[in-house]
């Protein structure tokens, strides 16, 4: 015998979202065993979704309609959104960072070496790095153009003057090979974000590091380092691409050139050279 209690709850839900009574039966198709599983093990979300789809399809739902449906569902179930806990990243010590870099250096892979240095020096995001083209690099100004980065915004990042010669030589080699992207695989296509994560992990393992090392960690690493060197928040936002509305008025008129001198000075003492 089917459990009728869920049907009553669904009817109330149907009345609130203006769905015909004739469509309630899809929810009543849950057996006692299924309801028991919901209370204990839970039915897989995809199975629940299939039942909702069968109920909703006759109403030709669009995004806003479904948004309203699930707003009512959350209200009826008393579900509120949980604020995600912000976890501080476990940064590498200078000793660990040097050990990691030495593992990269010892591998003698110029592609990986330059790519990882650019990650470390600029704090560029993994997805942004995969889209950097050779034409985006300005060796004269020591900047890299990030086209349509996070938030669909274009911006520039700085790299230290000491890295310019190595990067220039690498770019010449890439051009001779007919590359379009700054970092390409043997198939002449840009690296995937997954592949970059794999490369970072391989070198972290080779260095014997116990901490989790991943591309975004270097973003935290360089921002923390520059903060300790006294570069103030608005300038860091310009360098990193962070954008908070309350700070926009402070750094909207700040030019990258205003930060370049401080950045260059700070990077002279950076452990990776």
Secondary structure, DSSP 8 states (H G I E B T S, - for coil): ----HHHHHHHHHHHHHT--GGGTHHHHT--HHHHHHHHTT---HHHHHHHHHHHHGGG---HHHHHHHHHHHHHHHT---------------HHHHHHHHHHHHHHT-HHHHHHHHHHHHH---HHHHHT-BGGGEETTTTEEEETT-TTS--EEEE--GGGHHHHHHHHHHHHHTT-SBSSB-TTSSB--HHHHHHHHHHHHHHTT--S---HHHHHHHHHHHHHHTT--HHHHHHHH----HHHHHHHTT--HHHHHHHHHHHHTT-S--
